[in-house]
Amino acid sequence: METKVRINPRYSQFSDYISRLPQIFTTEGDIVHEGRNMIKLFSPDGGTTLFNVKRYHIPALPNRLIYSLALRKPKGVRAFTYPQMLIDRGFETPEAVAYIEERTCGLLGYSYFVSIQCPYERRFYEIGNAPDGTYERLAEQFASFTAALHDSGVLHLDYSPGNILFTELPDGTYRFSLVDINRMRFGKVTMKQGLDNLKRLWGPKRFFTMLVERYAECRGFAVDEALDYALKRRAAFWNRYMRKHEIEFRMEL
C-alpha cells in the first residue's frame, strides 16, 4: 500500500504526527461523527492545537476508478484546496492542514482531510422551531453574509444547517464559518442560483422570508420576484424531502 501526504507548510512542525494519522485513526481521537465518513478530533501537542480529521470511505468501484485515474479530483483533494480560496476572498472556513490518501495497486482507498477545528459551536439546526424575537438579527446578518459570498463568485453546493457554523460576539454581531466545502462552484452566481442555494435551510417561514428579502436587497434584486421564486423552490424541496424523511421541526410552507 502506498500513502501520499500533502501538508500545509504552516503546519510542517506536525509532519511526523500527521503522517501517523492513518495508523492511529481507529484507536485514538474523539469521535465527532460516525457514518460512511468518520470525523475525529486529535491534538498533536497535548491540547493547544486541535485537528479535525475526516476519513472518507473507500469509494464504490466506478468512482474509485474515476478518482484513481484522475478523471475527477477526490473529495479530500477538493477539501484541502478550497479553504484557502475562501479565506483569500475574506470568508471564514477552518484552515486546511493536510490531505492523506492511501492507494493499493494504484486504486484509491481511504483518504483523510485534516483541518483546524472551528471554535464556533452553534449551527443553524437551532433555528428549526425558534420563536419570533430570537432570530431577526441572525437572519439579516446571515443574508448579508450569503449575498457577499455569492457576489464574490462562490456557491457552496451543500448549503445546509450542519455546514454553517456561527457565533455571536458581545456587540451583537455574528461571525460565520463554512465547513464541508468539498462541493463548491466558482463563478458568477445568478439570482435564481443564489436563491435556490437557500432552500435547504431550516427555520420558521418568517425567518426564511426575512433572509430572502435582505439577500435580495443586498444583491440588488427585485424583492417580490425573489421571494416568490425562493418560496416555491423551498416548498418543492421540503415537500419532496418530507415524503421520505421525518423532520425534527414544524415546517411552514
Summary of the structure (lengths in Angstrom):
residues: 253
radius of gyration: 19.7
end to end distance: 51.9
largest distance: 58.4
contacts: 746
relative contact order: 0.12
helix: 40%
strand: 23%
